[in-house]
Amino acid sequence: MIAFVSGRVAAAGPDGAVIDVHGVGLSVQCTPATLAGLRVGDQAHVPTSLVVREDSLTLFGFADDDERTVFELLQTASGIGPRLALAMLAVHTPNALRRAVAAEDVTALTKVPGIGKKGAQRIVLELRDRLGGPIGGADEVRAPARTEAWREQVQMGLVNLGWSAKDAGAAVDAVAADLDGGEAPPVAALLKSALKKLSK
């Protein structure tokens, strides 16, 4: 197993980054929140989980060791593969997932694209004893972004991914216009929306 990769961030895109480890470029799939902390050209230390399939080897990267642990535990539930586990961590922090499962909060789990009510109930049933309760003192949640605080986070994430400040600002403005004054979704979702604007 590859527990982590350390090296220069050679490239970053909407779904992952390439880390140059002593001349070898390792492609790492990450959540938008993790990607937002990676700046092309900077050194990075990324905890990873290697998923081996018959036809592929895929490296998934995380913000910290706890996120990686939860990613691996999520896949022990039937019907949850690495892509869905990564999607769950894009919407919720590890502690938010622990809380949702412990409290049997099906509504919170169905906020993840690809998880319906029955799937959420199965996750609660199968993972309740494995995930445990929230750890640490902080009540961490990838909470919906309120007011204008999200704009700076999304713009910084886009710049870290290699876009110019001008293009990043224009994309953020376009996303803000789509919100039409309503409550903003989580920053990770807003970052994805901004990347879609830039790719058009």
Backbone bond lengths (Angstrom), bond angles and torsions (degrees), N, CA, C in turn:
res aa  C-N    CA-C-N  psi(-1)  N-CA   C-N-CA  omega(-1)  CA-C   N-CA-C  phi
1 M - - - 1.474 - - 1.526 109.83 -
2 I 1.319 115.93 142.72 1.464 120.99 175.36 1.529 106.80 -96.50
3 A 1.316 117.49 107.16 1.469 121.80 -173.57 1.522 112.90 -77.32
4 F 1.343 117.02 -30.23 1.463 120.08 177.73 1.521 108.29 -162.84
5 V 1.338 115.17 163.28 1.463 120.63 171.72 1.525 107.82 -127.19
6 S 1.316 116.49 140.18 1.457 121.89 177.22 1.523 108.26 -128.84
7 G 1.315 115.65 131.19 1.454 119.56 179.01 1.512 110.85 168.85
8 R 1.327 115.21 -169.98 1.467 120.94 -179.17 1.528 110.09 -82.41
9 V 1.334 115.88 138.16 1.461 120.45 176.22 1.532 107.34 -75.53
10 A 1.335 116.20 109.22 1.463 121.01 -176.21 1.525 112.11 -85.54
11 A 1.323 117.07 -30.77 1.467 121.23 -179.05 1.517 108.83 -159.97
12 A 1.327 116.11 156.99 1.465 121.13 177.38 1.518 108.84 -148.65
13 G 1.311 116.47 141.45 1.460 121.63 179.21 1.509 110.09 -138.56
14 P 1.335 117.84 -168.35 1.459 120.38 -175.37 1.524 114.26 -64.79
15 D 1.343 117.94 -28.44 1.462 120.16 -174.39 1.524 114.72 -114.27
16 G 1.324 117.54 -11.71 1.452 117.95 -176.65 1.515 112.78 -171.42
17 A 1.327 114.48 -178.97 1.461 121.12 -178.84 1.526 109.06 -135.80
18 V 1.333 115.65 161.91 1.456 121.49 174.03 1.521 107.19 -113.94
19 I 1.333 115.89 121.72 1.463 121.75 179.66 1.529 108.37 -104.91
20 D 1.327 115.86 123.78 1.461 121.79 178.83 1.532 108.53 -84.00
21 V 1.344 115.96 105.97 1.462 121.22 179.95 1.530 107.96 -107.67
22 H 1.328 115.90 99.01 1.476 121.81 -179.72 1.528 112.22 52.12
23 G 1.335 115.99 45.34 1.456 119.89 175.90 1.516 115.30 89.19
24 V 1.325 117.68 -2.43 1.469 121.58 177.40 1.526 107.90 -109.99
25 G 1.321 116.75 122.71 1.468 120.87 -179.59 1.514 111.12 -86.86
26 L 1.321 117.04 111.65 1.463 121.65 179.32 1.527 109.82 -99.10
27 S 1.330 115.75 123.21 1.462 120.89 178.07 1.522 108.92 -83.19
28 V 1.335 116.08 126.75 1.466 121.46 -176.43 1.528 109.12 -125.09
29 Q 1.334 117.34 123.22 1.458 122.46 176.62 1.527 108.78 -83.04
30 C 1.330 117.75 131.51 1.474 121.19 -175.11 1.524 111.42 -137.95
31 T 1.330 115.66 164.32 1.462 120.76 170.95 1.534 108.41 -75.47
32 P 1.343 118.39 157.43 1.468 120.37 177.42 1.526 112.76 -56.28
33 A 1.344 117.21 -36.85 1.474 120.02 -179.36 1.527 110.84 -64.88
34 T 1.334 117.36 -39.30 1.462 120.93 178.22 1.527 109.67 -67.98
35 L 1.339 116.04 -43.24 1.466 120.45 -179.64 1.522 111.80 -61.46
36 A 1.325 115.94 -34.75 1.465 119.67 -178.35 1.522 112.03 -62.50
37 G 1.330 116.72 -21.93 1.464 120.28 179.39 1.524 113.82 -91.83
38 L 1.334 116.90 1.60 1.464 120.88 -179.66 1.524 110.08 -106.92
39 R 1.316 116.38 121.89 1.471 120.83 179.86 1.528 108.91 -110.60
40 V 1.326 115.83 128.51 1.469 120.88 179.98 1.531 109.68 -56.64
41 G 1.346 115.93 129.40 1.459 121.60 -179.56 1.515 113.53 98.93
42 D 1.342 117.19 -20.43 1.467 120.96 -179.57 1.527 110.99 -87.50
43 Q 1.324 115.76 159.44 1.462 120.94 173.88 1.528 108.62 -79.06
44 A 1.318 116.10 145.18 1.465 120.32 -179.64 1.522 110.29 -141.98
45 H 1.327 115.28 148.36 1.468 122.60 173.57 1.528 105.20 -121.10
46 V 1.327 116.67 112.12 1.469 120.80 -173.60 1.528 110.52 -121.01
47 P 1.353 117.88 113.75 1.465 119.95 172.89 1.532 108.75 -60.86
48 T 1.332 117.63 139.64 1.464 120.03 -174.66 1.523 112.13 -134.56
49 S 1.329 113.87 163.18 1.459 122.25 173.57 1.522 107.04 -135.23
50 L 1.328 117.03 125.74 1.461 121.50 -178.85 1.525 109.13 -94.23
51 V 1.330 116.29 122.28 1.462 121.37 178.37 1.528 108.02 -105.58
52 V 1.329 115.32 118.20 1.464 121.34 -176.57 1.527 109.63 -101.81
53 R 1.318 115.48 124.34 1.459 122.37 175.24 1.522 108.28 -121.73
54 E 1.315 116.23 167.68 1.460 120.49 -178.48 1.523 111.85 -57.67
55 D 1.335 115.71 -35.48 1.464 119.51 -175.27 1.529 114.02 -114.72
56 S 1.334 117.46 9.19 1.466 118.02 -177.30 1.528 112.65 -160.42
57 L 1.321 114.32 156.33 1.465 123.09 170.48 1.528 105.20 -123.96
58 T 1.321 117.80 116.77 1.463 120.95 -176.67 1.522 109.67 -121.58
59 L 1.326 114.95 129.33 1.459 121.43 -179.96 1.527 108.74 -101.91
60 F 1.329 116.53 123.92 1.461 122.08 178.19 1.524 108.71 -107.57
61 G 1.341 116.45 137.19 1.448 121.32 -176.66 1.519 112.71 -115.96
62 F 1.339 115.96 152.65 1.462 121.10 -173.29 1.520 112.82 -137.78
63 A 1.323 114.81 161.64 1.462 120.41 -179.71 1.531 111.16 -69.56
64 D 1.351 117.03 -32.14 1.467 120.04 -179.98 1.531 110.02 -156.43
65 D 1.322 115.70 176.18 1.468 121.24 -176.99 1.529 112.11 -65.65
66 D 1.339 117.08 -34.81 1.457 120.13 -178.87 1.522 110.45 -64.36
67 E 1.328 116.75 -41.37 1.464 120.78 179.13 1.537 109.78 -61.50
68 R 1.331 116.21 -41.16 1.466 120.17 178.66 1.535 110.73 -64.14
69 T 1.328 116.89 -42.47 1.467 120.93 -179.69 1.522 110.86 -60.39
70 V 1.340 116.15 -44.99 1.465 120.33 -179.62 1.531 110.18 -66.28
71 F 1.332 117.51 -39.93 1.469 122.39 176.78 1.536 110.12 -54.75
72 E 1.317 116.57 -45.12 1.464 120.88 -178.21 1.529 111.69 -71.47
73 L 1.336 117.10 -36.77 1.466 120.73 178.16 1.529 111.29 -67.54
74 L 1.327 116.51 -39.00 1.463 120.19 -179.64 1.528 111.26 -57.73
75 Q 1.317 116.31 -35.96 1.468 120.07 -176.82 1.526 113.46 -74.05
76 T 1.331 117.31 -6.82 1.457 119.49 176.24 1.528 110.88 -79.64
77 A 1.330 117.34 -9.84 1.468 121.29 176.18 1.524 108.54 -85.28
78 S 1.319 116.93 141.12 1.460 120.47 -178.98 1.529 110.19 -64.04
79 G 1.315 115.12 136.78 1.462 120.32 177.93 1.514 114.65 88.84
80 I 1.334 117.88 -4.68 1.468 119.71 179.77 1.529 109.26 -108.02
81 G 1.335 114.76 112.18 1.450 121.14 175.31 1.518 109.45 -98.01
82 P 1.322 117.49 -177.65 1.466 120.27 -177.70 1.528 114.15 -62.47
83 R 1.331 117.47 -36.95 1.477 119.54 -179.23 1.528 111.12 -65.07
84 L 1.322 116.43 -43.70 1.467 119.88 -179.93 1.528 110.34 -69.19
85 A 1.330 116.84 -37.82 1.472 120.13 177.50 1.527 110.23 -62.09
86 L 1.339 116.25 -40.30 1.470 120.32 178.36 1.528 110.26 -66.17
87 A 1.337 116.53 -39.25 1.475 120.59 178.10 1.520 110.96 -62.49
88 M 1.336 116.64 -37.47 1.466 120.66 178.78 1.524 110.65 -63.90
89 L 1.334 116.08 -38.23 1.470 119.97 179.58 1.522 112.10 -78.49
90 A 1.323 117.07 -16.03 1.465 120.03 174.28 1.526 110.49 -75.03
91 V 1.327 115.84 -27.82 1.474 121.11 -177.96 1.532 111.76 -94.75
92 H 1.331 116.24 -39.94 1.471 120.85 -175.88 1.529 111.23 -124.35
93 T 1.321 116.93 147.05 1.466 120.70 171.22 1.538 107.73 -73.31
94 P 1.341 117.62 165.48 1.466 119.18 176.11 1.529 113.06 -54.24
95 N 1.336 117.65 -44.12 1.464 119.76 -179.32 1.529 111.89 -66.73
96 A 1.321 117.05 -35.03 1.469 119.72 177.85 1.528 110.02 -64.87
97 L 1.327 116.66 -38.48 1.467 119.91 177.37 1.527 110.78 -67.37
98 R 1.332 116.38 -41.15 1.476 119.20 177.35 1.525 110.53 -59.73
99 R 1.330 115.70 -43.94 1.471 120.00 -179.84 1.519 110.70 -63.28
100 A 1.340 116.04 -45.82 1.466 120.54 -176.92 1.530 110.72 -61.28
101 V 1.322 116.30 -42.52 1.468 120.00 -179.00 1.528 110.42 -70.91
102 A 1.335 117.01 -43.70 1.466 120.52 -179.40 1.525 111.51 -63.37
103 A 1.346 116.55 -36.69 1.467 121.06 -177.74 1.532 112.08 -90.77
104 E 1.344 116.31 2.26 1.471 121.69 -176.89 1.526 110.84 54.69
105 D 1.333 114.86 42.49 1.469 121.80 -178.51 1.532 109.74 -85.05
106 V 1.319 115.21 83.24 1.465 121.57 -177.71 1.526 111.03 -63.16
107 T 1.322 116.87 -35.03 1.470 121.04 -178.92 1.527 111.11 -60.82
108 A 1.328 116.57 -42.82 1.468 120.04 179.71 1.527 110.52 -64.12
109 L 1.323 116.62 -41.04 1.464 120.20 -177.81 1.524 112.10 -68.89
110 T 1.327 117.38 -33.23 1.469 119.52 -179.16 1.532 112.71 -76.33
111 K 1.336 117.22 -3.13 1.467 119.87 173.35 1.527 110.99 -71.44
112 V 1.330 115.56 -15.45 1.466 120.38 178.66 1.523 108.80 -81.89
113 P 1.340 118.16 124.82 1.467 120.14 177.87 1.527 110.46 -57.78
114 G 1.342 115.45 130.04 1.461 119.42 179.32 1.516 114.01 100.55
115 I 1.344 117.11 -6.11 1.466 120.12 177.96 1.526 109.56 -114.51
116 G 1.327 115.24 117.93 1.461 120.83 177.00 1.519 110.30 -96.26
117 K 1.319 115.81 -175.08 1.467 120.40 -176.67 1.538 111.55 -62.54
118 K 1.330 116.75 -45.64 1.468 119.82 -178.74 1.524 110.65 -65.62
119 G 1.322 115.91 -40.28 1.464 119.88 178.53 1.518 111.16 -62.85
120 A 1.345 116.12 -40.83 1.464 120.94 179.26 1.529 110.93 -64.55
121 Q 1.327 116.47 -40.15 1.465 120.37 179.06 1.536 110.77 -64.80
122 R 1.338 115.72 -38.03 1.468 119.93 178.58 1.533 110.67 -66.56
123 I 1.339 115.85 -39.85 1.470 120.91 178.78 1.530 109.89 -61.00
124 V 1.323 116.40 -45.55 1.470 120.78 179.05 1.524 110.36 -59.42
125 L 1.331 115.66 -46.43 1.462 121.19 -177.57 1.528 111.85 -62.21
126 E 1.335 116.26 -43.58 1.458 120.50 -173.20 1.538 113.74 -84.68
127 L 1.337 117.14 -27.10 1.468 119.27 -173.19 1.528 115.62 -107.03
128 R 1.326 116.17 -6.47 1.471 119.57 -174.99 1.527 111.99 -52.71
129 D 1.335 117.10 -45.29 1.470 120.26 -176.92 1.525 112.27 -83.57
130 R 1.320 118.04 -19.97 1.469 121.00 -176.48 1.526 112.56 -85.19
131 L 1.329 116.86 -40.87 1.471 120.14 -176.94 1.520 112.71 -75.83
132 G 1.341 116.70 -36.90 1.465 119.92 -177.22 1.520 111.26 74.76
133 G 1.338 115.78 -170.10 1.461 120.82 -179.01 1.517 111.54 -90.07
134 P 1.343 117.13 172.71 1.474 121.35 178.96 1.528 110.79 -57.73
135 I 1.334 116.53 144.45 1.459 120.76 178.69 1.523 109.70 -111.81
136 G 1.327 116.77 155.35 1.464 120.75 -179.74 1.506 110.71 80.71
137 G 1.324 115.69 169.91 1.459 120.45 -177.38 1.508 113.76 -84.99
138 A 1.334 116.47 -26.05 1.467 119.33 -174.99 1.518 110.73 -78.13
139 D 1.309 114.68 141.24 1.457 121.61 177.57 1.523 107.58 -94.28
140 E 1.320 115.34 78.31 1.463 119.43 -171.51 1.518 111.31 -82.14
141 V 1.324 115.47 129.99 1.452 121.98 175.37 1.515 107.24 -143.42
142 R 1.319 116.00 142.08 1.467 118.15 171.26 1.524 104.96 -80.56
143 A 1.326 114.91 75.24 1.460 121.05 -172.02 1.513 110.67 -69.23
144 P 1.342 116.07 155.19 1.455 117.92 174.86 1.527 110.26 -56.07
145 A 1.312 115.34 142.55 1.461 119.44 -179.95 1.523 108.68 -77.34
146 R 1.306 116.67 129.56 1.464 119.67 -177.93 1.525 110.11 -111.43
147 T 1.309 113.80 158.60 1.468 123.36 -178.58 1.518 109.85 47.33
148 E 1.319 117.55 -133.83 1.467 120.57 -175.54 1.531 112.37 -105.77
149 A 1.315 117.51 6.22 1.471 119.62 -176.58 1.522 112.46 -61.71
150 W 1.333 116.59 -30.41 1.459 120.50 -177.26 1.523 112.24 -67.99
151 R 1.338 117.53 -27.11 1.467 120.62 -173.98 1.534 111.41 -58.70
152 E 1.329 115.51 -45.46 1.472 119.61 -178.29 1.528 110.93 -65.82
153 Q 1.351 116.58 -40.29 1.461 120.03 -179.77 1.525 111.46 -63.85
154 V 1.322 116.33 -44.96 1.469 120.15 -178.70 1.530 110.38 -67.34
155 Q 1.335 116.55 -43.08 1.466 119.26 179.88 1.530 110.34 -62.48
156 M 1.335 117.41 -41.15 1.462 120.80 179.20 1.532 110.17 -63.75
157 G 1.342 115.58 -40.13 1.457 119.69 178.64 1.518 111.88 -62.21
158 L 1.331 116.87 -41.17 1.473 121.41 179.68 1.531 111.14 -66.45
159 V 1.318 116.08 -41.78 1.469 120.21 178.54 1.529 109.57 -64.08
160 N 1.343 116.88 -40.45 1.465 120.75 177.25 1.525 111.85 -61.95
161 L 1.330 115.77 -29.20 1.464 120.59 179.39 1.533 112.18 -83.82
162 G 1.349 116.45 -0.41 1.461 119.09 173.23 1.522 116.44 108.45
163 W 1.335 117.99 -1.84 1.457 120.56 178.63 1.533 109.58 -79.46
164 S 1.311 116.12 153.12 1.465 120.05 177.77 1.528 108.98 -72.32
165 A 1.328 116.12 157.59 1.466 120.17 179.80 1.527 110.51 -61.00
166 K 1.344 116.28 -35.99 1.468 120.76 -179.43 1.527 110.74 -65.84
167 D 1.351 116.60 -47.83 1.467 119.94 179.67 1.526 111.11 -65.43
168 A 1.341 115.96 -39.70 1.461 120.40 179.41 1.527 110.37 -62.51
169 G 1.327 116.28 -42.66 1.461 120.55 179.49 1.521 112.22 -63.42
170 A 1.331 116.09 -39.95 1.468 120.72 179.20 1.526 110.70 -65.22
171 A 1.336 116.38 -39.86 1.466 120.23 179.62 1.522 110.65 -66.81
172 V 1.327 116.59 -40.39 1.468 121.10 178.52 1.530 110.06 -63.29
173 D 1.327 116.70 -41.62 1.467 120.52 177.47 1.524 111.33 -61.45
174 A 1.337 115.92 -40.17 1.465 120.31 -179.62 1.529 110.98 -66.14
175 V 1.320 116.29 -40.14 1.469 120.37 178.22 1.525 109.84 -66.20
176 A 1.325 116.44 -41.45 1.473 120.90 179.23 1.529 110.85 -61.10
177 A 1.337 115.75 -38.79 1.467 119.69 179.59 1.532 110.85 -64.47
178 D 1.341 116.45 -36.36 1.466 120.48 179.36 1.529 111.94 -67.26
179 L 1.342 116.46 -29.57 1.464 120.44 -178.24 1.523 111.57 -69.50
180 D 1.310 115.67 -29.84 1.469 121.56 176.07 1.529 112.86 54.06
181 G 1.333 115.50 41.77 1.471 119.41 174.13 1.510 115.40 82.03
182 G 1.351 118.06 -4.38 1.459 119.80 179.44 1.515 111.12 -78.67
183 E 1.330 115.66 175.46 1.470 119.83 178.83 1.523 109.14 -69.34
184 A 1.306 116.37 132.03 1.457 121.18 -176.97 1.522 110.86 -76.12
185 P 1.343 117.28 146.48 1.466 120.60 174.41 1.523 110.38 -72.66
186 P 1.346 118.46 -177.64 1.475 120.05 178.93 1.524 111.69 -57.59
187 V 1.328 115.60 153.21 1.466 121.41 -177.81 1.522 111.67 -56.89
188 A 1.332 117.31 -37.76 1.470 120.08 -179.90 1.525 110.86 -59.18
189 A 1.343 116.72 -40.70 1.468 120.69 179.52 1.528 110.35 -69.00
190 L 1.327 116.50 -38.08 1.468 120.02 178.43 1.524 111.00 -65.88
191 L 1.333 116.66 -37.28 1.463 120.74 178.53 1.523 110.10 -64.05
192 K 1.337 116.48 -40.95 1.464 119.96 177.37 1.530 110.82 -62.88
193 S 1.324 116.58 -41.87 1.467 120.95 179.71 1.525 110.24 -62.13
194 A 1.339 116.35 -42.02 1.463 120.55 179.65 1.522 110.80 -64.67
195 L 1.329 117.55 -39.18 1.465 121.03 178.87 1.528 111.01 -64.45
196 K 1.342 116.32 -35.60 1.466 119.61 177.22 1.528 110.72 -65.54
197 K 1.342 115.87 -38.52 1.471 119.71 177.27 1.527 110.47 -61.28
198 L 1.333 116.58 -41.57 1.453 121.21 -177.10 1.524 112.04 -72.26
199 S 1.317 116.85 -26.37 1.474 118.74 -176.41 1.527 112.36 -83.41
200 K 1.339 116.48 -8.52 1.471 119.42 -179.88 1.522 111.15 -76.65
